[in-house]
Amino acid sequence: MPKFSQRSLERLQTCHPLLQLLMLRVVKKYDITVLCGHRTQGEQDAAYAKGTSKLRWPMSHHNVLPATAVDVAPWPLSWNDISRFKEMSDVVLEEWLNLDDEDTEGWKLEWGGSWAGLRDFPHFQILKR
């Protein structure tokens, strides 16, 4: 059974408890790595400058603590295999639906891979309804 590395766990711990719960369930079914949870201002500025984020500090869901966004990727990581990111998102979305209603009450999950603009395949964020 897959499990998170210590580094992935440390990154995940910077995320909202609902995202932690979700990703801990996902990793039992699909091998993933946590790329990013919370981003500091310097990290967000660097992501914006690099073009991997369209948002300046503090507008990203990564910029709150705990973060309401997490970036995860299938392990082993292959940026060019978009089909694996889509497969991973299916597992994440299925596990979201399997969470207790009390856990998800008032929240919705959004996957960056479904966005019309910048498609952000590793990105998942929770939003208040």
C-alpha positions in Angstrom: 0.0 0.0 0.0 1.4 3.4 -0.9 2.2 5.9 1.8 3.5 9.4 2.1 7.2 10.2 2.6 8.1 12.4 5.6 8.5 15.4 3.3 5.1 14.9 1.8 3.6 14.6 5.3 5.3 17.8 6.4 3.9 19.7 3.4 0.4 18.2 3.9 0.4 19.3 7.6 0.4 23.0 6.3 -3.0 22.3 4.7 -6.5 22.6 6.0 -7.6 19.5 8.0 -10.1 18.6 5.4 -7.4 18.5 2.7 -5.3 16.4 5.0 -8.1 13.9 5.6 -8.8 13.7 1.9 -5.2 13.2 0.8 -4.5 10.6 3.6 -7.4 8.6 2.1 -6.2 9.0 -1.5 -2.7 7.8 -0.8 -4.1 4.5 0.5 -5.5 3.9 -3.0 -3.1 5.8 -5.3 0.5 6.6 -4.9 0.9 10.4 -4.8 3.4 12.9 -3.5 2.6 16.3 -2.0 4.4 19.0 -3.9 3.1 22.0 -2.1 0.8 23.1 0.7 1.2 26.5 2.2 3.3 29.0 0.3 5.2 31.9 2.0 5.2 35.3 0.2 8.7 34.5 -1.2 7.5 31.1 -2.5 4.3 32.7 -4.0 6.3 35.5 -5.6 8.7 32.9 -7.2 5.7 30.8 -8.5 4.2 33.9 -10.0 7.5 35.0 -11.6 8.0 31.5 -13.0 4.5 31.4 -14.4 3.3 28.4 -12.4 0.8 30.7 -10.6 -1.3 33.5 -12.0 -1.9 34.9 -8.6 0.2 37.3 -6.6 0.6 37.1 -2.8 -1.7 36.8 -0.9 -4.4 35.9 -3.4 -3.7 32.1 -3.8 -5.4 29.5 -1.7 -1.8 28.4 -0.9 -1.2 31.6 0.9 -3.5 31.1 3.9 -2.5 29.0 6.9 -3.7 26.4 7.0 -3.7 26.3 3.2 -7.0 25.7 1.4 -5.0 24.4 -1.6 -2.6 21.5 -2.1 -0.6 20.4 -5.1 -0.1 16.7 -5.5 1.2 14.5 -8.2 1.2 10.8 -9.1 4.3 9.0 -8.0 6.7 8.4 -9.6 6.4 11.9 -11.0 6.3 12.4 -14.8 5.1 15.9 -15.8 4.5 14.8 -19.4 2.0 12.0 -18.5 -1.2 14.0 -18.2 -3.3 10.8 -18.3 -1.9 9.9 -14.9 -2.8 13.3 -13.5 -6.4 12.7 -14.8 -6.4 9.2 -13.3 -5.2 10.7 -10.0 -7.9 13.3 -10.0 -10.6 10.7 -10.5 -9.4 9.0 -7.3 -9.3 12.3 -5.4 -12.8 13.3 -6.6 -14.1 9.8 -5.7 -12.6 10.0 -2.2 -14.1 13.5 -1.8 -17.5 12.0 -2.5 -16.9 9.2 0.0 -16.1 11.6 2.9 -18.7 12.1 5.5 -21.2 14.9 4.9 -20.3 16.4 8.3 -16.7 16.7 7.1 -17.5 18.4 3.8 -20.4 20.5 4.9 -20.1 24.0 3.6 -17.1 23.1 1.4 -16.7 22.2 -2.3 -13.6 20.8 -4.0 -12.1 22.2 -7.1 -9.5 20.6 -9.4 -7.1 22.9 -11.3 -7.0 20.5 -14.2 -10.6 21.3 -15.0 -10.0 25.1 -15.3 -10.5 26.7 -18.7 -7.5 29.0 -18.4 -4.3 27.9 -16.8 -4.8 24.1 -16.3 -3.1 23.2 -13.1 -3.2 19.4 -13.0 -1.6 19.0 -9.5 -3.8 21.6 -7.8 -6.8 20.9 -5.6 -8.5 23.6 -3.5 -11.5 23.7 -1.2 -13.9 26.7 -1.2 -16.6 27.7 1.1 -20.0 27.3 -0.6 
